[in-house]
Amino acid sequence: MEDFKKYFDNNEYVTKIVGSADDMPPGDVNGDIISSLIALLTKPANKDFKEQTLLILKKEKAGDLLITAIKKAKKDKAILVAACWESEINYSPQLTFFIDLALDTDYLVCLEAITVISTMEGPFKSEDVKGSVEKVKKEQKKLNSERLVLLNDLVNTLEGFIIS
């Protein structure tokens, strides 16, 4: 863990991501961590650190950092969403957040969010699942694209959560 902390030390590494968490005030420790996390997961130069980063997120139960990074990201959102299922963290409590991502107009964000949802282990709140099914079905009525197929699969997955 100590080796990993050095990547968040601004004295050793300075990482600026255009269009990500740079909106945060300078010296904001959480902003610095989120910016560094985004860089470790999305920048091709850091691909050797990505797996270690995902393992540490899982070990430290720091999935909330990844959720915050997704909310702050203005680009590379699909990569960050993919990191959620790659980290093998159970995001079941954030079902509704990932439903909103699954309804994103960006096909890759939609695909990755559906992958995260399909790997969720539960338990789920019945009202969250039922509300999600309704929300997805409402969106389906507006579509006639390849996203429609993805959303059909999502409805099947969600209905499976109700049964189990």
C-alpha positions in Angstrom: 0.0 0.0 0.0 2.8 2.4 0.8 4.2 2.1 -2.7 0.9 3.1 -4.2 0.6 6.3 -2.0 3.5 7.8 -3.8 1.4 8.3 -6.9 -0.9 10.6 -5.0 2.1 12.6 -3.6 2.1 15.9 -5.5 5.8 16.3 -4.6 6.7 13.2 -6.7 4.0 13.2 -9.4 1.9 16.0 -10.9 -1.0 14.9 -13.0 -3.4 17.2 -14.7 -6.2 15.8 -16.7 -8.0 18.3 -19.0 -11.7 18.1 -18.5 -11.7 15.8 -15.4 -11.4 16.8 -11.8 -9.5 20.0 -12.6 -12.6 22.0 -11.6 -11.7 21.3 -7.9 -9.9 24.0 -6.0 -6.1 23.7 -5.7 -4.9 21.8 -2.7 -8.2 19.8 -2.5 -6.8 16.5 -1.3 -9.9 14.6 -2.5 -9.6 16.4 -5.9 -6.0 15.4 -6.1 -6.7 11.8 -5.3 -9.6 11.7 -7.9 -7.4 13.3 -10.5 -4.6 10.8 -9.8 -7.0 7.9 -9.9 -8.4 9.1 -13.2 -4.9 9.3 -14.6 -3.9 5.9 -13.3 -6.9 4.3 -14.9 -7.2 6.1 -18.2 -3.8 7.3 -19.4 -2.1 4.9 -21.7 1.3 5.8 -20.1 0.0 4.4 -16.8 -1.3 1.1 -18.2 1.2 -0.9 -16.1 -0.3 0.6 -12.9 -4.0 0.0 -13.8 -4.2 -3.5 -12.5 -2.5 -2.6 -9.2 -4.8 0.4 -8.9 -7.9 -1.8 -9.3 -6.6 -4.3 -6.8 -6.0 -1.6 -4.2 -9.4 -0.1 -4.8 -11.0 -3.5 -4.1 -8.7 -4.3 -1.1 -9.4 -0.9 0.4 -13.1 -1.0 -0.4 -12.7 2.3 -2.1 -15.4 1.9 -4.8 -16.8 5.2 -3.8 -13.6 6.9 -5.2 -14.3 5.4 -8.5 -18.0 6.5 -8.4 -16.7 10.1 -7.7 -14.2 9.9 -10.5 -17.0 8.9 -12.9 -19.2 11.8 -11.8 -16.3 14.2 -12.2 -15.0 12.9 -15.6 -15.8 14.8 -18.7 -14.0 12.3 -20.9 -12.9 8.7 -20.6 -16.1 8.0 -18.7 -16.4 4.6 -20.4 -12.9 3.6 -19.2 -13.8 4.5 -15.7 -17.1 2.7 -15.7 -15.2 -0.4 -17.1 -12.9 -0.1 -14.2 -15.8 -0.7 -11.9 -16.4 -4.3 -13.2 -12.7 -4.8 -13.6 -12.1 -4.1 -9.9 -14.6 -6.8 -9.0 -16.2 -4.5 -6.4 -19.8 -5.2 -5.8 -21.7 -2.0 -6.8 -25.2 -3.4 -6.0 -26.0 -0.5 -3.6 -25.4 1.9 -6.5 -27.8 0.1 -8.9 -29.7 3.3 -9.8 -26.5 5.2 -10.5 -25.4 2.6 -13.0 -28.9 2.5 -14.5 -28.5 6.2 -15.3 -25.1 5.4 -16.9 -26.7 2.6 -18.9 -29.1 5.1 -20.4 -26.3 7.4 -21.5 -26.3 8.3 -25.1 -22.6 7.2 -25.4 -22.7 3.5 -26.6 -19.5 2.5 -24.7 -20.7 4.1 -21.4 -24.0 2.3 -21.8 -22.2 -1.0 -22.6 -19.8 -0.8 -19.7 -22.6 0.2 -17.2 -24.7 -2.8 -18.3 -21.6 -5.0 -17.7 -21.3 -3.6 -14.2 -25.0 -4.2 -13.5 -24.7 -7.8 -14.8 -21.9 -8.5 -12.4 -23.8 -7.1 -9.3 -24.4 -9.7 -6.6 -27.1 -8.0 -4.6 -28.9 -7.7 -2.3 -31.1 -5.2 -4.0 -34.0 -3.1 -2.8 -37.1 -4.3 -4.6 -38.3 -0.7 -5.3 -34.9 0.1 -6.9 -35.1 -2.8 -9.2 -38.7 -2.2 -10.2 -38.1 1.5 -10.7 -35.1 0.7 -12.8 -37.0 -1.7 -15.0 -39.7 1.0 -15.6 -37.0 3.6 -16.4 -35.3 1.4 -18.9 -38.5 0.4 -20.6 -39.5 4.0 -20.9 -36.1 4.8 -22.6 -36.5 1.8 -24.9 -39.6 3.3 -26.4 -37.5 6.2 -27.6 -34.9 4.1 -29.3 -34.4 2.2 -32.6 -30.6 1.8 -32.5 -28.1 -0.8 -31.3 -28.6 0.5 -27.8 -32.1 -1.0 -27.9 -30.5 -4.5 -27.9 -28.4 -3.6 -24.9 -31.4 -2.3 -23.0 -33.4 -5.4 -23.8 -30.6 -7.4 -22.2 -30.5 -5.0 -19.2 -34.3 -5.5 -18.6 -33.8 -9.3 -18.6 -30.9 -8.9 -16.1 -33.0 -6.6 -13.9 -36.0 -9.0 -14.0 -33.7 -11.8 -12.9 -32.8 -9.7 -9.8 -36.5 -9.6 -8.9 -36.8 -13.4 -9.1 -33.6 -14.1 -7.1 
